[in-house]
Amino acid sequence: MVSNATITSMIAVIIYTFLLFAGFIFYNKRKTGIEIKPLIVGSIGFIVFTQVLEKLLHVIVITQFPNYADYPVLFGLYGGMAAGLFEEVGRYILYAWLLNKYLDYKGGLSFGIGWGGIEAVVLALITILPNVIFAFLINAGTFEAAFAGQLPSDQIALIKDSLINQGAGFYLFGIVERFFALFMQIALSLFVLLAVVKNKISYLIYSILVHALIDFPLAFFQTGDLNNIWIIEIYIAAIGILSMFFIKRIKKSLS
C-alpha cells in the first residue's frame, strides 16, 4: 500500500506548482509589472523547445544508445548541452522574432516567469501525476492487471516497490526545488535578453555553457550514481540564490 501521506504529498506538489506560477505573476505584477505577451510566449516556448523538439532529440539518442546510464559523464555532457542549446537558443529566437517590442527588463522578467512557471507545472504533471494514478491503482489492488501485457513484469514490480517505499518527504523536496529553479529560469531568460539587446552572440554562447554546467551534475542523480537527494536540493538552492542576485544586478543593464 502507498501511504495516504505519500499520496497527499504528491497532490500537494502538483497544486503548489500552479500556485507558484500564479504567485510569481501576481507578486511581480505589483513590483515591476507584467507583460502578458512575453508571459504567454515564454510559456508556449518552453513547451515547444523542451517538451517537443528537445524530447524528439532525446528519443533518437536514447534509441541509439540505450545503455546511456552506464556512462554518466557522457550522459551529463550530452544532457547539459542539449538543454542549453534548445532552451537558450529557443529564448533568443523568441525574443528576436516575436518580442521585439518587449526587449526590456519587464518584458524579460515576464518571459522568464512564463518559461519557468510553466516548467514547474508541466514537470509536475508529467512526473508526479502518473504516480498519483499508479498509487491509487496499487491501493485498489488493480495495478498489475492494469499494465499486464503493456509493461514487462519486472518493470511493473519496480514501479510498485518504489512508490510503496518512497515517503512523503521524497515528493515534498520538489516544493523547494521548483521555487529555486524558477529563479534560475528567470535569470537565464534575462541573460539571453541581454544578448539580444546588446547584439552579442557571445552572451548567448555563455548562457548555453552556463545552463549546461548547471545541468551536468544532475545527470549523476538521474543515472543513479548519486543517491543523496539532499546534495541535489542544496545544489539547486545555491543556484537559485545566485540567480536572485543576478536578477537584481542585471536590471540596470535592461532598463
Buried (B, 14 or more C-beta within 10 A) or exposed (E): EBBEEBBBBBBBBBEBBBEBBEBBBEEBBEEEEBBEBBBBBBBBBBBBBBBEEBEEEBEEBEEEBEEBBEBBEEBBBBBBBBBBBBBBBBBBBBBBEBBEEBBBBBBBBBBBBBBBBBBBBBBBEEBBBEBBEBBEBBBEEEBBEBBEEEBEEEEBEEBBEEBBEBEBEBBBBBBBBBBBBBBBBBBBBBBBBBBBBEEEEEBBEBBBBBBBEBBBBBBBBBBEEBEEEEEBBEBBBEBBEBBBEBBEEBBEEBE
